[in-house]
């Protein structure tokens, strides 16, 4: 059974469309890149790739969206390190991730 890729993600009250593409080119300089977040278009583009890199890229772009929504400025090196670190934590700890998702569902059920 194929895993469904997300088509949208809500970040800071804004819904971003998520698009997975064979090739992603930078809207700034036309270079081939792994992913890109556009706050104006409300879109995250991710290059189709091997699973770890695809998840890492999606997290990377989500962090950029959080950066935009919070008014903070993160350097690219920091975003790369945090995204890859979180991707590895998710990969290495599926029971922790499952616990967190299930626990947050309980929070929703209690109206918090």
Phi, psi and omega in degrees: 000127180284140177280131179285130177279145179294147177251349177203159177213135179266123182227114177059036179085359177248133176270124177255131172286136178250125182235128176258127185231155176296320180225136174239127177245144181296134176286348181272309186232005176076004179287150174289132183223171180280325182192169180203142176246131175240111179290324180295320179272348183061047186220142171241127177248135181230132177286132175297134185201192175294154189307312183299314183293323179296314179294316178302316180294317178300314177299319178304313182289327175297319178297319176298322178294319175298319177302311179298311184293331183269350182077014179270168175231114178254145175277158185299323179299316179297313180300316179301313183295314181295314181299313181293321177298315178295321178300317179294320177299315179299315180297317186279346188226058183299329180289327176293317180295318178299316178303313183298317179296312180296320180296320178292330174297320177299321178299317178297320181294335180265008175074024178263000000 
